[in-house]
Amino acid sequence: MTLTLRDVRKSYGSAEVLHGVSLEAEYGRVVAIVGANGAGKSTLIKVLAGAEPKDSGTLELEAFPLDLKGPSDAIKQGIHTVYQELSLVGELSVAENLLMGQLPKRYGFVDWQAAYRRAGEILEQIGFAGVNVRAKTKDLPVAKQQMVEIAKALVTPPKILVLDEPSAVLAGSDLDSLFALVRQLRQAGTLVIYISHRLQEVLDIADTIVVMKDGMFVAELAPHATNEDDIIALMAGRQIDQIYPDRRTSFGEAALTINSLSRPGEFEDVNLQVCRGEVVSVFGLVGSGRSELAETIFGARRPAAGTIEVNGQPSRFKNPAQAMKAGLALMTEDRKRTGLVLGMKVAENITLATMARSFFLNLTKRRNDVTQMVSGLSIRPDNCASMEAWQLSGGNQQKAVLGKWLLVDPSILILDEPTRGVDMATRVDIYRKIDELAAAGLSVLMVSSDLTEAVSMADRVVVMREGCVVCELDAATTTEDEVLAHAIGGNQ
Amino acid sequence: MMDNSLDVTFRRGRLEIRGRDVTMVVLLAIAVVALMIVAVPLTNGVFYTGNNLTNLMRQMTTTGLLSLGMLFVILTGGIDLSVGSIVAFSALLAAGLSLRHDLPVPLCFLIGAATGAVWGAISGSLVARFKLAPFVVTLAAMTTIRGLCYVYSDVPIGPKDPGFKALGAFTFKTFKVSGSTLAFPATTLIMIGFFILGMVFLNRTSLGRSTIAIGGNRETVRLAGISVAKGIITAYVISGICAGTAGVLLASRLNNVQPTLGTAYELDAIAACVIGGANLAGGRGTIRGTVMGVLVLAIMNNLLSLRSVDTYWQSVLKGLIIILVILLQARSRQRG
């Protein structure tokens, strides 16, 4: 029993993004697909899910050729797909989302008791118990929403399950539940196609690792016969010797000081300090109040109590514009929701935060600024300025958002999940840029749920748990295990 | 590093120039040209007489101004249902100030048009500051302002000052076309002036760009340190000024203002924007598309009137054409 792809090709406009992809995958295996952004992973998934028609090539399931005319065809064939973007209806309960279109009925009316029971059973079966089936999904933390999303694909057991970056918003025990589930599915004979940027977890969980580059499969590896460095080199097409830059050693005076900052329900009594030229990371699991803290410092939310000092000056920002004037910049965690205007040109996105400095747009300056950012951050393609933002791949979108904030020329840069859903090559580019700027005196506060990043990129690690800062560690001497232990706390 | 070659691709009924979908603009241009060609046999040549073309320009003036203002509001993701009522209020006020208070005509016009800005500022503030739904706010404004029109005067006002109708009647005469003189109404030129200003504002100023960005992604704009409220209020004020000006120009042309003036004009304005490719969800729409939308509607109305098609059937046809255009747009918007 196999899934076979032969010479699958797909073009958008005049650009071919899949140049003849072939794969043979047996049921009851975990096949991981890794590759840089823009390598064609998302397109491949869409073809598999029936969301995009392939241009040529064949798709065979158990030796029968498949002609998928739409997502419903794929689902009928037992191919279920969980996309990176959540597709839940926020106003509806977990149970309604799970059982959409198949709510149990009694005398023609929805039988809510049965629906909640059934939804609870489904979640328990797959090891995701602990999600309130009656809660509106929008009220759940992102990690739980992601789990509901995955559960949705499992209401009827799939033959093939495609998971696109399922772990991007998971950490700790949630991540363990996901891995347990994947192993359980493999045991039951499901073919799991697992797309992830986290190479360590791919090495842990996959039976086969397929490396994709520029629309082609360039290697098929067995996890025990390879390592992270080899995979990164294959993905990038070159050797990347060092992911994280060396640590800086000397810092200036305090640039940002936060004293007992609170917003009830989000974070309490937070104290922290970032010096000039220092990178401080804030690590915490999803729901620990990190992003809310970042937005509050930036004036996008009002603090209930506490003070913020910028370069020794007490500051109360009423809005982001005031924070920007004081030299702050915030790169938010969700580039599509809060980082970009997807329907506008890349050039306009990059200059969005700076354009209001003059009433009439200065188009010459804009062109120069954009060119500088596009080349300085190597945003691809290099003629992207006149493209609309949605046309860029995720990693390049992220770089465009970073470019927008660098143009502001901040003295304090807050980064919320700077490499979320971003490939290794882009990560390295972003890390180098941050390091270069920090060396030149920029203060960086980096919120991250990527443990390795939080420890390796920073000079100091501030650990948050349930809205409180639990400890502050010297990044040079601490370990990932120590940081995680503090973040998880009592469960340890 | 800019690629200057004209990269034109045509795939699956979609025409792209340098990666930008221009299908709709080209289709609309074709529609306008086609309408202008079929106009000859359809009207026995009457369409291309100087008189009719002048008339067509007059008819276009009001819809044009209202559509321009409406476009800004639609770009922010809103809608302005109050423009028809503002037309009536500004027209009545200008006429009333002249007839009842003997104010000088230019001052009457100025005050009339400026009240439009006030209405816009009120609606815009309610939408922006209290985060109310634009549809509901402007629906309430529509009813309120219409009511105030009747309060002000439930009978038509016809100003006696001969200067009042001078602006609406003034034309720049050019040459004869098929037996009658083609004359450019001053009011139409004012509308064209508004469009040029609108285009500069929308494409060349940061406040103008922010209206589009707000419609595209409000939160991104807010976090970029740009005042969302300012952008939204600006859009409604522009819409109000356009409607107020349209009202004043109409009052001058008619020289007799009814409190029912402008009823349902907001619908034509919305239709013109939508035909021109504006997305009612905000963030997408162009002035050039809106111009096309105005042209299509005006030429169509003109043709149907010349053919003496029943006005009820005109309305039916208009509705069907709007649906057709939106269907075509939906097709062209589907992308990978």
Chai-1 contact restraints between the chains, C-beta under 6 A:
chainA,res_idxA,chainB,res_idxB,connection_type,confidence,min_distance_angstrom,max_distance_angstrom,comment,restraint_id
A,Y12,B,G336,contact,1.0,0.0,6.0,A-B,restraint_1
A,G13,B,T9,contact,1.0,0.0,6.0,A-B,restraint_2
A,S14,B,T9,contact,1.0,0.0,6.0,A-B,restraint_3
A,A300,B,L223,contact,1.0,0.0,6.0,A-B,restraint_4
A,P320,B,L223,contact,1.0,0.0,6.0,A-B,restraint_5
A,P320,B,G225,contact,1.0,0.0,6.0,A-B,restraint_6
A,A321,B,G225,contact,1.0,0.0,6.0,A-B,restraint_7
A,M324,B,G225,contact,1.0,0.0,6.0,A-B,restraint_8
A,T338,B,E219,contact,1.0,0.0,6.0,A-B,restraint_9
A,T338,B,T220,contact,1.0,0.0,6.0,A-B,restraint_10
A,T338,B,L223,contact,1.0,0.0,6.0,A-B,restraint_11
A,V341,B,A213,contact,1.0,0.0,6.0,A-B,restraint_12
A,V341,B,G216,contact,1.0,0.0,6.0,A-B,restraint_13
A,V341,B,N217,contact,1.0,0.0,6.0,A-B,restraint_14
A,V341,B,T220,contact,1.0,0.0,6.0,A-B,restraint_15
A,G343,B,G216,contact,1.0,0.0,6.0,A-B,restraint_16
A,G343,B,G283,contact,1.0,0.0,6.0,A-B,restraint_17
A,G343,B,R284,contact,1.0,0.0,6.0,A-B,restraint_18
A,M344,B,G216,contact,1.0,0.0,6.0,A-B,restraint_19
A,L352,B,A224,contact,1.0,0.0,6.0,A-B,restraint_20
A,A353,B,A224,contact,1.0,0.0,6.0,A-B,restraint_21
A,A353,B,G225,contact,1.0,0.0,6.0,A-B,restraint_22
A,M355,B,S206,contact,1.0,0.0,6.0,A-B,restraint_23
A,A356,B,S206,contact,1.0,0.0,6.0,A-B,restraint_24
A,A356,B,I226,contact,1.0,0.0,6.0,A-B,restraint_25
A,F359,B,T205,contact,1.0,0.0,6.0,A-B,restraint_26
A,F360,B,R204,contact,1.0,0.0,6.0,A-B,restraint_27
A,F360,B,T205,contact,1.0,0.0,6.0,A-B,restraint_28
A,L361,B,R204,contact,1.0,0.0,6.0,A-B,restraint_29
A,N383,B,D3,contact,1.0,0.0,6.0,A-B,restraint_30
